[in-house]
Amino acid sequence: MMLLAVVSSSASAAWVELGSNDYSTYYVDATSIRRDGDTVKMWSLLDFRKARTFEKLPYMSLKAQGEYDCKREQLRVFSGTRQSENMGEGDAVSRISEPSEWSAVAPGGIGQAFWKFACEKR
């Protein structure tokens, strides 16, 4: 299952729990929502129960700024970081600095939960 998005600064973010599964709890920062026509940018946070690895480096959370096309029901990760500690804390293990390709919102996935939250706040 693919997830998108996460937060600007953990200390200043107003994280709201959106849901959870066996692997993670996911949050959004409603104060980070920025609209431009049919698209919305919003930070989200995935907080993992067990460490994940990226290029052999462990991380416990993923903060990402997602971009959501409310009209076309698409999303992409605009930017983000994998963090060494839970709740977006600790060192940045890696950075996502280039926007990903747009992809369709998958029904029932975390991406859909983020897309719905961002687009319903219009």
Secondary structure, DSSP 8 states (H G I E B T S, - for coil): -------S-TTT--EEEEEE-SSEEEEEEGGG-EEETTEEEEEEEEEEEEEEEETTEEEEEEEEEEEEETTTTEEEEEEEEEESSGGG-S-EEEEE-S----EE--TTSHHHHHHHHHHHT-
